[in-house]
Amino acid sequence: MTPSARPAAGGGRWVDVTPERLERFLAGFAERHGEVTVTARPEAVLLVAADGATAECEVPFAPLAVDESAAYAGLVPHALLDRRVGVILVRRGGFAAGVFEGARLVASKVGSRHVQGRTAAGGWSQQRFARRRESQTRVAIGAAADVAAAVLLPHAESLDALVVGGDRATCDEVLRDVRLAPLLPLLVDRRLDLPEPRQRVLESAPPAFRSVRVRLNDP
């Protein structure tokens, strides 16, 4: 399967590569562009090929323990590690929380609360609608935090990372719940862009949070 590609700010394009395909992907880069020089930092591994092409790999679940003697500074085995990861997905009135061991979902709960969509009505009707929607949103955020606390806190001491996804502002509101404070040091920078939280969406999340993001620039 060909990694999905998208334009990158500053030039080039981003591709997401699953850990299982990473070694072959990087070897293919060298085959196409010539011998590569590897420069590694705990947060990124840069490959510069003989023809000037570059592949900048963001380290998933940084930092990387850089090993200059290993292929690609040890990035591949780092990416392949089976981590215990907590996931929170929130989008409008839907929410989900789960615990993964590698790609296997071992604990989860999914729920929803009704939140009205936006309306073009004006005047007092619009103000009443806005107050009602705000109230529904608060209830949904509280319910999402309840589920996240119930699913993740019993595993807090064994988690390696916390990943969140969906609507950024709503996710941030959920994370402000004081019960989730013990999880915040585990929060990774990458946010998942996934559809409305459902059980099947949660189950399909591992490729999104395990993949290595690679920015490719041709000479």
VOBA-1610 file (N, C-alpha, C; in pm, whole numbers, padded with zeros to 5 digits, always signed):
BEGIN
Met+00085-00119+00000Met+00000+00000+00000Met+00089+00125+00000Thr+00060+00217-00090Thr+00139+00339-00100Thr+00101+00435+00010Pro+00197+00494+00084Pro+00163+00589+00188Pro+00089+00708+00130Ser-00007+00760+00207Ser-00080+00879+00162Ser+00014+00999+00168Ala+00006+01086+00065Ala+00093+01202+00057Ala+00010+01329+00062Arg+00066+01435+00120Arg-00002+01564+00125Arg+00105+01672+00126Pro+00074+01791+00072Pro+00173+01898+00068Pro+00221+01936+00207Ala+00346+01980+00217Ala+00404+02021+00345Ala+00435+02169+00341Ala+00407+02237+00451Ala+00445+02378+00461Ala+00596+02388+00449Gly+00643+02482+00369Gly+00787+02496+00350Gly+00841+02411+00238Gly+00749+02343+00164Gly+00790+02265+00050Gly+00790+02116+00077Gly+00792+02039-00031Gly+00791+01894-00019Gly+00651+01842+00008Arg+00646+01718+00053Arg+00518+01655+00084Arg+00535+01561+00203Trp+00430+01547+00280Trp+00431+01456+00394Trp+00374+01321+00353Val+00432+01215+00403Val+00373+01082+00390Val+00375+01017+00529Asp+00277+00934+00554Asp+00270+00858+00679Asp+00307+00713+00649Val+00404+00662+00721Val+00456+00528+00696Val+00440+00444+00822Thr+00373+00331+00811Thr+00356+00245+00928Thr+00492+00190+00971Pro+00508+00161+01100Pro+00637+00108+01147Pro+00681-00018+01073Glu+00585-00103+01039Glu+00618-00228+00973Glu+00674-00207+00832Arg+00644-00092+00770Arg+00691-00063+00635Arg+00810+00033+00633Leu+00847+00085+00749Leu+00943+00194+00753Leu+01080+00157+00696Glu+01135+00043+00737Glu+01269+00006+00691Glu+01273-00007+00540Arg+01171-00073+00484Arg+01167-00089+00338Arg+01147+00046+00269Phe+01067+00133+00328Phe+01043+00266+00270Phe+01173+00345+00263Leu+01250+00346+00370Leu+01375+00422+00372Leu+01479+00361+00279Ala+01481+00229+00271Ala+01573+00163+00177Ala+01535+00200+00034Gly+01406+00207+00005Gly+01361+00245-00128Gly+01399+00388-00161Phe+01395+00475-00061Phe+01437+00614-00082Phe+01583+00618-00128Ala+01669+00539-00062Ala+01811+00534-00100Ala+01830+00472-00238Glu+01750+00372-00270Glu+01761+00311-00402Glu+01726+00409-00513Arg+01631+00495-00488Arg+01587+00591-00591Arg+01681+00711-00603His+01741+00752-00491His+01814+00880-00489His+01964+00867-00464Gly+02012+00750-00433Gly+02155+00732-00410Gly+02190+00724-00263Glu+02316+00701-00236Glu+02364+00682-00098Glu+02319+00796-00008Val+02280+00761+00116Val+02225+00862+00206Val+02318+00887+00325Thr+02314+01010+00372Thr+02379+01048+00497Thr+02269+01070+00600Val+02289+01014+00719Val+02187+01019+00823Val+02232+01112+00936Thr+02147+01207+00969Thr+02170+01295+01084Thr+02051+01280+01178Ala+02080+01248+01304Ala+01971+01215+01396Ala+01971+01305+01518Arg+01850+01341+01558Arg+01824+01409+01685Arg+01717+01330+01758Pro+01695+01353+01886Pro+01591+01279+01957Pro+01452+01296+01898Glu+01428+01408+01827Glu+01294+01436+01774Glu+01282+01409+01624Ala+01392+01394+01552Ala+01385+01378+01407Ala+01509+01309+01353Val+01490+01236+01243Val+01601+01171+01173Val+01596+01219+01029Leu+01706+01277+00981Leu+01712+01335+00847Leu+01802+01250+00758Leu+01748+01212+00642Leu+01825+01142+00541Leu+01848+01240+00425Val+01975+01257+00386Val+02011+01340+00271Val+02077+01248+00169Ala+02017+01240+00050Ala+02065+01148-00053Ala+02169+01215-00142Ala+02238+01131-00219Ala+02345+01179-00306Ala+02296+01281-00408Asp+02169+01269-00452Asp+02118+01362-00552Asp+02054+01487-00491Gly+02063+01500-00358Gly+02008+01617-00290Gly+01869+01598-00233Ala+01804+01486-00263Ala+01673+01459-00206Ala+01685+01438-00055Thr+01581+01476+00019Thr+01582+01459+00164Thr+01455+01388+00211Ala+01469+01315+00320Ala+01356+01253+00388Ala+01373+01283+00536Glu+01287+01370+00589Glu+01294+01409+00729Glu+01186+01334+00806Cys+01229+01246+00896Cys+01137+01159+00969Cys+01111+01215+01109Glu+00986+01243+01140Glu+00951+01281+01277Glu+00951+01157+01364Val+01018+01162+01476Val+01024+01047+01566Val+00891+01033+01638Pro+00822+00921+01621Pro+00699+00901+01697Pro+00733+00870+01843Phe+00654+00922+01932Phe+00678+00898+02075Phe+00822+00932+02112Ala+00861+01054+02071Ala+00996+01103+02104Ala+01013+01111+02256Pro+01139+01105+02303Pro+01263+01114+02227Pro+01316+00979+02181Leu+01392+00983+02073Leu+01465+00867+02026Leu+01599+00859+02097Ala+01633+00742+02147Ala+01767+00720+02202Ala+01860+00699+02082Val+01922+00805+02035Val+02000+00801+01911Val+02116+00703+01924Asp+02123+00609+01829Asp+02231+00511+01824Asp+02302+00529+01690Glu+02414+00598+01690Glu+02485+00628+01567Glu+02535+00503+01495Ser+02547+00393+01568Ser+02599+00270+01507Ser+02488+00188+01440Ala+02363+00224+01463Ala+02251+00147+01408Ala+02199+00211+01280Ala+02134+00130+01198Ala+02073+00182+01076Ala+01969+00288+01112Tyr+01977+00401+01042Tyr+01885+00513+01064Tyr+01881+00554+01211Ala+01995+00540+01278Ala+02014+00582+01418Ala+01920+00511+01515Gly+01866+00395+01474Gly+01778+00320+01561Gly+01632+00357+01549Leu+01596+00434+01446Leu+01457+00479+01431Leu+01360+00364+01412Val+01396+00266+01331Val+01302+00158+01299Val+01263+00077+01423Pro+01357+00023+01502Pro+01314-00049+01622Pro+01239+00039+01721His+01275+00168+01727His+01201+00260+01813His+01055+00268+01770Ala+01032+00281+01640Ala+00895+00291+01589Ala+00817+00161+01607Leu+00886+00048+01604Leu+00821-00082+01612Leu+00783-00123+01754Leu+00832-00053+01854Leu+00800-00089+01991Leu+00648-00094+02014Asp+00602-00197+02085Asp+00462-00206+02123Asp+00441-00127+02251Arg+00388-00008+02239Arg+00366+00080+02354Arg+00223+00066+02404Arg+00205+00102+02529Arg+00072+00107+02588Arg+00026+00253+02579Val-00073+00278+02497Val-00112+00414+02461Val-00259+00439+02494Gly-00284+00550+02562Gly-00420+00595+02586Gly-00465+00689+02475Val-00589+00677+02433Val-00643+00758+02324Val-00775+00821+02368Ile-00790+00951+02342Ile-00916+01022+02363Ile-00955+01087+02231Leu-01076+01058+02185Leu-01129+01118+02063Leu-01255+01196+02098Val-01263+01320+02056Val-01379+01404+02084Val-01411+01486+01960Arg-01536+01483+01920Arg-01580+01567+01808Arg-01728+01597+01827Arg-01757+01727+01847Arg-01893+01773+01875Arg-01951+01693+01990Gly-02060+01617+01970Gly-02121+01546+02082Gly-02072+01405+02101Gly-01981+01359+02015Gly-01932+01222+02024Gly-01797+01214+02093Phe-01772+01105+02161Phe-01644+01088+02231Phe-01612+00941+02247Ala-01483+00913+02260Ala-01436+00776+02279Ala-01304+00779+02353Ala-01280+00678+02431Ala-01153+00663+02501Ala-01112+00517+02495Gly-00983+00493+02480Gly-00936+00356+02473Gly-00792+00341+02517Val-00755+00220+02550Val-00618+00185+02584Val-00572+00079+02485Phe-00457+00105+02421Phe-00402+00012+02323Phe-00271-00046+02374Glu-00253-00174+02349Glu-00123-00239+02365Glu-00074-00268+02224Gly+00022-00188+02177Gly+00058-00194+02036Gly-00061-00149+01954Ala-00109-00237+01866Ala-00227-00206+01785Ala-00353-00270+01838Arg-00345-00334+01954Arg-00460-00408+02009Arg-00533-00324+02113Leu-00663-00305+02094Leu-00745-00231+02188Leu-00783-00322+02305Val-00744-00281+02427Val-00767-00368+02543Val-00872-00311+02639Ala-00906-00185+02626Ala-01011-00125+02710Ala-01068-00007+02633Ser-01200+00012+02640Ser-01258+00123+02564Ser-01400+00152+02611Lys-01444+00272+02578Lys-01582+00313+02597Lys-01611+00426+02501Val-01728+00423+02440Val-01770+00522+02341Val-01906+00575+02381Gly-01929+00705+02358Gly-02059+00763+02393Gly-02087+00888+02312Ser-02202+00947+02337Ser-02239+01071+02268Ser-02343+01145+02350Arg-02348+01275+02328Arg-02451+01363+02385Arg-02496+01456+02273His-02623+01483+02271His-02676+01567+02163His-02627+01711+02178Val-02571+01765+02069Val-02534+01906+02061Val-02592+01960+01931Gln-02677+02059+01939Gln-02742+02113+01821Gln-02641+02177+01726Gly-02672+02170+01596Gly-02590+02237+01497Gly-02615+02386+01499Arg-02541+02457+01418Arg-02556+02603+01412Arg-02679+02640+01330Thr-02735+02758+01355Thr-02852+02806+01283Thr-02829+02949+01238Ala-02898+02988+01133Ala-02885+03124+01081Ala-02988+03218+01141Ala-03073+03169+01230Ala-03177+03254+01290Ala-03114+03368+01369Gly-03183+03481+01379Gly-03128+03595+01450Gly-03215+03636+01568Gly-03179+03747+01631Gly-03258+03803+01741Gly-03256+03717+01866Trp-03367+03732+01946Trp-03376+03660+02073Trp-03373+03508+02051Ser-03432+03463+01942Ser-03432+03320+01913Ser-03289+03268+01900Gln-03206+03344+01832Gln-03066+03305+01816Gln-02994+03302+01951Gln-03021+03398+02036Gln-02955+03401+02167Gln-02997+03283+02253Arg-03128+03250+02250Arg-03174+03132+02327Arg-03109+03006+02273Phe-03101+02997+02141Phe-03039+02881+02079Phe-02892+02870+02121Ala-02821+02983+02119Ala-02679+02983+02156Ala-02660+02937+02300Arg-02749+02984+02391Arg-02737+02942+02531Arg-02764+02792+02544Arg-02864+02743+02471Arg-02896+02601+02476Arg-02780+02518+02422Arg-02724+02562+02312Arg-02613+02489+02252Arg-02491+02489+02344Glu-02465+02603+02408Glu-02352+02611+02502Glu-02373+02514+02618Ser-02496+02507+02667Ser-02526+02414+02776Ser-02507+02269+02732Gln-02554+02237+02612Gln-02537+02101+02560Gln-02390+02066+02541Thr-02313+02165+02495Thr-02170+02143+02475Thr-02100+02114+02608Arg-02136+02189+02712Arg-02076+02165+02845Arg-02108+02025+02894Val-02232+01983+02873Val-02272+01848+02915Val-02192+01743+02839Ala-02176+01764+02708Ala-02101+01668+02626Ala-01955+01661+02668Ile-01895+01776+02696Ile-01755+01779+02740Ile-01740+01708+02874Gly-01833+01732+02964Gly-01829+01663+03093Gly-01841+01513+03078Ala-01931+01470+02988Ala-01948+01326+02966Ala-01822+01265+02903Ala-01760+01339+02812Ala-01636+01290+02751Ala-01526+01276+02856Ala-01516+01372+02945Ala-01416+01365+03052Ala-01446+01249+03146Asp-01575+01224+03174Asp-01613+01110+03258Asp-01563+00979+03197Val-01587+00963+03068Val-01546+00840+02999Val-01394+00827+02997Ala-01325+00937+02966Ala-01178+00933+02962Ala-01121+00895+03098Ala-01177+00953+03205Ala-01130+00921+03340Ala-01156+00775+03375Ala-01275+00728+03341Ala-01312+00590+03375Ala-01225+00488+03302Val-01194+00515+03176Val-01119+00418+03096Val-00969+00428+03120Leu-00916+00551+03127Leu-00771+00569+03126Leu-00706+00572+03264Leu-00772+00632+03361Leu-00706+00647+03492Leu-00666+00514+03557Pro-00746+00408+03545Pro-00700+00280+03603Pro-00570+00229+03541His-00536+00278+03422His-00414+00234+03353His-00305+00340+03353Ala-00327+00449+03425Ala-00237+00565+03415Ala-00091+00529+03440Glu-00064+00447+03539Glu+00074+00417+03575Glu+00145+00330+03471Ser+00067+00261+03387Ser+00129+00173+03287Ser+00132+00233+03148Leu+00070+00350+03129Leu+00067+00410+02996Leu+00203+00470+02958Asp+00239+00454+02831Asp+00360+00517+02778Asp+00330+00652+02716Ala+00207+00672+02671Ala+00172+00797+02602Ala+00022+00816+02601Leu-00017+00941+02579Leu-00158+00977+02561Leu-00170+01051+02428Val-00265+01008+02345Val-00290+01069+02215Val-00435+01115+02212Val-00459+01235+02160Val-00596+01284+02148Val-00623+01321+02003Gly-00752+01327+01969Gly-00788+01360+01832Gly-00931+01407+01822Gly-00963+01463+01705Gly-01095+01518+01682Gly-01089+01669+01674Asp-01187+01734+01736Asp-01191+01880+01738Asp-01094+01932+01843Arg-00997+02013+01800Arg-00889+02055+01890Arg-00941+02132+02011Ala-01028+02230+01988Ala-01076+02313+02100Ala-01153+02229+02201Thr-01236+02137+02152Thr-01315+02053+02242Thr-01224+01956+02317Cys-01124+01901+02248Cys-01027+01813+02316Cys-00957+01888+02428Asp-00918+02012+02402Asp-00849+02091+02504Asp-00939+02114+02624Glu-01068+02135+02600Glu-01162+02152+02711Glu-01170+02025+02795Val-01177+01911+02729Val-01182+01784+02803Val-01056+01766+02887Leu-00941+01799+02830Leu-00814+01779+02901Leu-00799+01871+03021Arg-00880+01978+03029Arg-00874+02067+03144Arg-00941+02007+03268Asp-01013+01899+03252Asp-01075+01834+03367Asp-00966+01791+03465Val-00981+01829+03590Val-00874+01806+03688Val-00844+01659+03708Arg-00942+01574+03685Arg-00918+01430+03702Arg-00815+01376+03605Leu-00801+01442+03491Leu-00710+01394+03387Leu-00569+01450+03401Ala-00546+01532+03502Ala-00414+01593+03522Ala-00301+01491+03526Pro-00316+01373+03589Pro-00206+01278+03591Pro-00165+01228+03452Leu-00253+01244+03353Leu-00223+01195+03219Leu-00151+01298+03133Leu-00160+01424+03170Leu-00108+01531+03084Leu+00041+01520+03054Pro+00126+01476+03147Pro+00268+01461+03112Pro+00293+01359+03002Leu+00194+01273+02975Leu+00209+01170+02872Leu+00160+01215+02736Leu+00100+01335+02728Leu+00039+01383+02605Leu+00143+01409+02497Val+00123+01351+02378Val+00213+01373+02265Val+00162+01490+02182Asp+00251+01549+02103Asp+00215+01667+02024Asp+00119+01633+01910Arg+00134+01518+01850Arg+00053+01485+01733Arg-00095+01471+01770Arg-00180+01540+01694Arg-00325+01528+01710Arg-00380+01445+01594Leu-00473+01356+01626Leu-00529+01269+01524Leu-00646+01337+01455Asp-00648+01330+01324Asp-00759+01382+01246Asp-00845+01264+01202Leu-00945+01233+01284Leu-01030+01116+01260Leu-01176+01158+01254Pro-01262+01077+01192Pro-01403+01112+01182Pro-01474+01107+01317Glu-01607+01124+01314Glu-01690+01120+01434Glu-01656+00997+01517Pro-01624+01014+01646Pro-01583+00899+01729Pro-01690+00791+01736Arg-01654+00674+01693Arg-01735+00553+01701Arg-01641+00440+01740Gln-01697+00326+01779Gln-01612+00215+01818Gln-01518+00174+01705Arg-01570+00166+01583Arg-01487+00124+01471Arg-01378+00227+01441Val-01410+00356+01462Val-01309+00461+01441Val-01199+00448+01545Leu-01237+00426+01671Leu-01137+00406+01776Leu-01050+00285+01745Glu-01112+00176+01704Glu-01036+00054+01674Glu-00939+00074+01559Ser-00972+00167+01469Ser-00886+00190+01351Ser-00778+00294+01377Ala-00765+00344+01499Ala-00674+00455+01528Ala-00525+00419+01525Pro-00481+00297+01557Pro-00337+00271+01567Pro-00252+00315+01449Pro-00292+00292+01324Pro-00205+00341+01216Pro-00184+00492+01220Ala-00284+00566+01269Ala-00272+00712+01275Ala-00172+00756+01380Phe-00168+00689+01497Phe-00076+00736+01600Phe+00057+00660+01601Arg+00065+00546+01534Arg+00191+00471+01529Arg+00278+00507+01409Ser+00217+00560+01304Ser+00292+00588+01181Ser+00399+00692+01200Val+00503+00683+01119Val+00611+00781+01117Val+00579+00883+01007Arg+00576+01010+01042Arg+00554+01115+00943Arg+00688+01150+00880Val+00690+01145+00747Val+00813+01170+00673Val+00787+01283+00573Arg+00872+01386+00579Arg+00863+01494+00480Arg+00967+01470+00372Leu+00919+01453+00250Leu+01005+01426+00135Leu+01024+01551+00053Asn+01148+01577+00016Asn+01183+01687-00073Asn+01270+01633-00184Asp+01224+01649-00307Asp+01305+01607-00422Asp+01407+01716-00455Pro+01517+01678-00519Pro+01620+01777-00551Pro+01570+01880-00654
//
